[in-house]
Amino acid sequence: MKDKIKIRAVTTDDTDALLKIYDYYVKNTAITYEYETPSHDEFFGRIEQITRKYPYIAAEKDGKIIGYAYASQFHPRAAYSWDAEMTIYLDHTCRGLGVGTKLYDMLEAILAEQGFVNAIALITPPSEAADPSMYGSMHFHEKRGYRLMGMIENCGYKFNTWYNTVWMYKQLNAPQKDMKEVITFDDVREKFGI
């Protein structure tokens, strides 16, 4: 299946397809701490905002989006400009098939080309009551070379349960004394054919 997957840039025309994937995680998991699925207009606006600078990509099979990933601002302070927060969601019926790896390979390569130094992931590890098969993100990131930064206990409350939040990071570029400004996704997307 991995070889038949096409990776492309997301547009606002993909809003409904992405929302359909995200809706499952909002309603059934604590992987996202949102309680309500965003409206079409809210999600449309998020895509518009993120794609002004950051990559937002989708995995497509037979013309259908089966997963998506994007980077976003880690923190608004200027000194954090070389850090990007990672996000990925897969159609819950397509997990474990290499889609996430393909998306992250592309996302990390784009971010490195843009000049980002660190990719940072905020992860909900499974609680005792949670389905561990749905919460494999820590293992996924470890396999990709992400290192544990720490954990905040009882950080998110959803479904009448407290969840911890784990922070992991991966260095994409070596930090320099005189860092060049990060460039936008539009500045590098042609190099990746998307």
Secondary structure as the mmCIF struct_conf table of DSSP 4:
data_model
#
loop_
_struct_conf.conf_type_id
_struct_conf.id
_struct_conf.beg_label_comp_id
_struct_conf.beg_label_asym_id
_struct_conf.beg_label_seq_id
_struct_conf.end_label_comp_id
_struct_conf.end_label_asym_id
_struct_conf.end_label_seq_id
HELX_RH_3T_P HELX_RH_3T_P1 LYS A 2 LYS A 4
STRN STRN1 LYS A 6 ALA A 9
HELX_RH_3T_P HELX_RH_3T_P2 THR A 12 ASP A 14
HELX_RH_AL_P HELX_RH_AL_P1 THR A 15 ASN A 28
BEND BEND1 ALA A 30 THR A 32
BEND BEND2 TYR A 35 GLU A 36
HELX_LH_PP_P HELX_LH_PP_P1 THR A 37 SER A 39
HELX_RH_AL_P HELX_RH_AL_P2 HIS A 40 ILE A 50
TURN_TY1_P TURN_TY1_P1 THR A 51 LYS A 53
BEND BEND3 TYR A 54 TYR A 54
STRN STRN2 TYR A 56 LYS A 61
TURN_TY1_P TURN_TY1_P2 ASP A 62 GLY A 63
STRN STRN3 LYS A 64 GLN A 73
BEND BEND4 PHE A 74 PHE A 74
BEND BEND5 PRO A 76 ARG A 77
HELX_RH_3T_P HELX_RH_3T_P3 ALA A 78 TYR A 80
TURN_TY1_P TURN_TY1_P3 SER A 81 TRP A 82
STRN STRN4 ASP A 83 LEU A 90
TURN_TY1_P TURN_TY1_P4 HIS A 92 THR A 93
BEND BEND6 CYS A 94 CYS A 94
TURN_TY1_P TURN_TY1_P5 ARG A 95 GLY A 96
BEND BEND7 LEU A 97 GLY A 98
HELX_RH_AL_P HELX_RH_AL_P3 VAL A 99 GLN A 114
TURN_TY1_P TURN_TY1_P6 GLY A 115 GLY A 115
STRN STRN5 ASN A 118 ILE A 123
HELX_LH_PP_P HELX_LH_PP_P2 PRO A 125 SER A 127
TURN_TY1_P TURN_TY1_P7 GLU A 128 ALA A 129
BEND BEND8 ALA A 130 ALA A 130
HELX_RH_3T_P HELX_RH_3T_P4 PRO A 132 MET A 134
HELX_RH_AL_P HELX_RH_AL_P4 SER A 137 LYS A 143
TURN_TY1_P TURN_TY1_P8 ARG A 144 GLY A 145
STRN STRN6 ARG A 147 LYS A 158
TURN_TY1_P TURN_TY1_P9 PHE A 159 ASN A 160
STRN STRN7 THR A 161 GLN A 171
BEND BEND9 ASN A 173 ASN A 173
BEND BEND10 LYS A 177 ASP A 178
HELX_LH_PP_P HELX_LH_PP_P3 MET A 179 THR A 184
HELX_RH_AL_P HELX_RH_AL_P5 PHE A 185 VAL A 188
HELX_RH_3T_P HELX_RH_3T_P5 ARG A 189 PHE A 192
TURN_TY1_P TURN_TY1_P10 GLY A 193 GLY A 193
#
